[in-house]
Amino acid sequence: MKKIAIVGSTGSIGTQTLEVIRKLDNFRVVAMACGHNFSLFERQLHEFSPEYAAMLEPNRELEVNFPSVKFFYGAEGIEEMLEIAKPDYTVLAASGAIGLRYSLKAIEHSKRLCLANKESIVCGGKLLLEKAKRYSAEIIPVDSEHSALFQLLRGDVRPEKIFITASGGALRDYPLDRINEVTLKDVLNHPVWSMGVRITVDSATMVNKGLEIIEAHYLFSYDEKDILTYVCKNSAIHAGVIYSDGTIKLHIGKPDMRIPIAYSLTYPQRAALKDFTASPLDYSLSLEEIDYRRYPALKLAREIIGIPSKQIAFNAADEIAVKNFVEGRISFGSIYRIIEKTIERIEPISPKDFEEVQAIDVLARKIAQEEVRKCSR
């Protein structure tokens, strides 16, 4: 029986992780952490009966209702929970740059980190991978594209190039001359995936694909020029690899995050999940080139790969810009401009620890807020 901790249990990846665990016999949830969705968290505590639970702020009612659960609070509390619970596997499903802090702690106390938090790699890829090596901990990516690459790169001659795909987001067919003034409703109407608000906006800008290219650079040790990107409108092809003899291998599957989640938990085995049966006839395969006029943020991400401080700024500025777009303060077109201007103002440096990462993140957010004020409607 594997002991599981889930950081971010009430979010999209967290709830789908629990769906998967319901179907598996050999996993037990011993620790859970959430942000502010206390009502859902209460239902999860009832169902999964963990020994430990953490929240960003105290909730006396939950403490009273669950006297057998040891509660922790704040970011420090989540770290302490992981240290005491010592889970076999930690699923890092929380979003945001703070995820790096939890990932670094999980590496110390878990045999495996099932990583769904892009920011951990984007903001501290070198730090995290070095620590994982030091503690002999596995990092198994949960993102569908990186899970696909992880599987394609197992036990074979190293391919010359790798590629990941993008659906193109909700605006992939929107007229280019009107794209800067689209509404939030337009952006959230994703044609394939069901995801959280930020990642759905990031799909429309392809910031998410920029983050994923940066991730692939660190996770699989490929240079930027050897990490290709294509549009696959039905998201059937998640990733592929290209060999020196011209052979191409593809990873094809349903656009369902529960599949890579299950793989991250059961690797090197595969779970027999009856809900996910598939036939080759289910898929129509087609790839298209990326139009960088439509997705300038993806081009910008390529330019900063390997410059950690600018990668941190890219992520931080996007978080600030997306939040302000969702709240109606800036236009869709301003998202890219805020990211670009923020990156320009950050010096190219390599942080040596989480505290330095955090300092760069704080500075980038401050700069991004200044840029938001310049762009406000």
CORCOR-V285161 format. One record per pair of residues at least 6 apart in sequence whose ideal C-beta (glycine too) atoms are under 6 Angstrom apart, sorted by sequence separation. I is the first residue (numbers start at 1). GAP is how many residues later the second one is. D is the distance in Angstrom with one decimal. If there is no record, write none. Layout:
# CORCOR-V285161
I&GAP&D / I&GAP&D
This chain:
# CORCOR-V285161
8&6&4.6 / 21&6&5.1 / 107&6&6.0 / 141&6&5.4 / 202&6&3.8 / 242&6&5.3 / 253&6&5.9 / 304&6&4.0 / 324&6&4.8 / 351&6&4.6 / 34&7&4.3 / 92&7&5.9 / 106&7&5.1 / 132&7&5.3 / 292&7&4.6 / 304&7&5.8 / 6&8&5.5 / 63&8&5.5 / 72&8&5.3 / 120&8&5.7 / 171&8&5.9 / 240&8&5.7 / 241&8&5.1 / 72&9&4.5 / 141&9&5.6 / 199&9&5.8 / 262&9&4.6 / 92&10&5.9 / 190&10&5.2 / 240&10&4.6 / 325&10&5.7 / 6&11&5.7 / 92&11&5.3 / 216&11&5.2 / 188&12&5.3 / 239&12&5.0 / 149&13&5.8 / 237&13&5.4 / 238&13&4.9 / 187&14&5.5 / 213&14&5.3 / 321&14&4.3 / 58&15&5.1 / 237&15&5.6 / 53&16&5.1 / 90&16&3.9 / 236&16&5.5 / 103&17&4.1 / 170&17&5.4 / 187&17&4.7 / 259&17&5.7 / 321&17&4.2 / 32&18&5.0 / 52&18&5.0 / 53&18&5.4 / 54&18&4.1 / 55&18&6.0 / 99&18&3.4 / 346&18&5.9 / 29&19&4.3 / 31&19&5.5 / 145&19&4.0 / 170&19&4.8 / 30&20&5.5 / 90&20&4.3 / 99&20&5.1 / 100&20&4.6 / 170&20&5.2 / 209&20&5.9 / 235&20&4.0 / 29&21&5.1 / 30&21&5.2 / 31&21&4.1 / 32&21&5.3 / 33&21&3.9 / 34&21&5.7 / 35&21&5.4 / 38&21&5.5 / 45&21&5.5 / 89&21&5.9 / 99&21&4.9 / 317&21&5.6 / 318&21&5.6 / 97&22&4.6 / 317&22&4.4 / 342&22&5.6 / 345&22&5.1 / 4&23&5.3 / 9&23&4.4 / 54&23&4.8 / 82&23&5.1 / 86&23&5.1 / 87&23&5.3 / 88&23&5.4 / 89&23&4.4 / 90&23&5.5 / 91&23&4.4 / 92&23&5.2 / 93&23&4.9 / 100&23&5.2 / 10&24&4.4 / 54&24&4.5 / 78&24&5.8 / 82&24&5.5 / 100&24&4.5 / 107&24&5.0 / 115&24&5.6 / 1&25&5.6 / 2&25&5.1 / 3&25&5.9 / 4&25&5.1 / 9&25&5.4 / 89&25&5.9 / 92&25&4.7 / 103&25&5.7 / 107&25&5.2 / 167&25&4.7 / 317&25&3.7 / 342&25&4.8 / 5&26&3.9 / 6&26&5.2 / 7&26&4.6 / 79&26&4.4 / 83&26&5.5 / 97&26&5.2 / 112&26&4.4 / 113&26&5.0 / 114&26&5.3 / 115&26&5.6 / 116&26&3.8 / 342&26&4.7 / 1&27&5.4 / 3&27&4.5 / 10&27&4.0 / 54&27&4.4 / 82&27&5.2 / 104&27&6.0 / 108&27&6.0 / 115&27&6.0 / 107&28&5.3 / 114&28&5.5 / 52&29&4.9 / 313&29&5.2 / 314&29&6.0 / 342&29&6.0 / 10&30&4.6 / 107&30&4.8 / 313&30&5.0 / 338&30&5.6 / 341&30&4.8 / 10&31&5.4 / 252&31&5.9 / 52&33&4.9 / 171&33&4.8 / 310&33&5.2 / 313&33&4.2 / 338&33&4.4 / 169&34&3.9 / 170&34&5.2 / 9&35&5.7 / 169&35&3.9 / 310&36&5.7 / 309&37&5.4 / 297&39&5.2 / 309&39&5.9 / 296&40&5.4 / 309&40&4.6 / 307&41&4.8 / 334&41&4.0 / 308&42&4.9 / 166&43&4.7 / 192&43&4.6 / 308&43&6.0 / 33&45&4.8 / 316&45&5.0 / 320&45&5.6 / 330&45&4.9 / 236&47&4.3 / 317&47&5.9 / 329&47&5.3 / 164&48&5.9 / 312&48&4.7 / 316&48&3.8 / 320&48&3.9 / 324&48&5.0 / 312&49&5.4 / 316&49&4.9 / 31&50&5.4 / 309&51&5.1 / 313&51&3.9 / 317&51&4.1 / 31&54&3.9 / 30&55&5.3 / 232&55&5.6 / 31&56&6.0 / 30&57&5.7 / 230&57&4.2 / 231&57&4.2 / 162&60&5.7 / 229&61&5.4 / 193&62&5.7 / 168&63&4.8 / 192&63&5.2 / 161&65&4.7 / 162&65&5.8 / 163&65&3.7 / 164&65&5.9 / 165&65&5.3 / 166&65&5.6 / 145&67&5.6 / 161&67&5.9 / 165&67&3.9 / 167&68&4.9 / 146&69&6.0 / 165&72&5.2 / 17&74&5.1 / 164&75&4.9 / 163&77&5.1 / 224&78&5.5 / 14&79&4.2 / 162&79&5.2 / 5&80&5.5 / 13&80&3.8 / 161&81&4.3 / 224&81&4.4 / 5&82&3.8 / 11&82&5.7 / 159&82&3.8 / 160&82&5.8 / 4&83&5.7 / 159&83&5.7 / 3&84&4.6 / 159&84&5.1 / 160&84&5.1 / 3&85&4.8 / 4&85&5.4 / 5&85&4.6 / 6&85&4.7 / 7&85&5.3 / 8&85&3.6 / 2&86&4.6 / 8&86&3.4 / 2&87&6.0 / 7&87&5.0 / 210&87&5.7 / 210&88&5.0 / 213&88&5.9 / 217&88&5.2 / 122&89&5.2 / 152&89&4.9 / 206&89&3.8 / 209&89&5.4 / 148&90&3.8 / 149&90&4.7 / 207&90&4.7 / 148&91&3.7 / 206&91&5.8 / 210&91&2.6 / 214&91&5.6 / 122&92&5.0 / 205&92&4.9 / 206&92&4.2 / 118&93&4.6 / 125&93&3.3 / 145&93&5.4 / 121&94&4.4 / 144&94&5.0 / 145&94&5.1 / 7&95&5.1 / 121&97&5.2 / 152&97&5.6 / 214&97&5.6 / 152&99&5.5 / 13&103&4.5 / 148&103&3.6 / 207&111&5.0 / 147&113&3.6 / 144&116&5.0 / 147&116&5.8 / 142&118&5.4 / 142&119&5.8 / 201&121&4.9 / 142&122&5.0 / 140&124&4.2 / 198&124&5.2 / 140&127&5.7 / 205&130&5.7 / 114&150&3.9 / 181&150&5.9 / 182&150&5.0 / 180&151&5.9 / 180&152&5.9 / 180&153&2.8 / 12&183&6.0 / 12&184&4.9 / 122&189&5.2 / 123&189&4.7 / 122&193&5.2 / 119&196&5.5 / 124&233&5.2 / 123&234&5.4 / 20&238&5.2 / 19&239&6.0 / 16&241&5.3 / 20&241&5.1 / 16&242&5.1 / 20&242&4.8 / 17&244&5.3 / 16&245&5.8 / 23&250&6.0 / 101&253&5.9 / 97&264&5.0
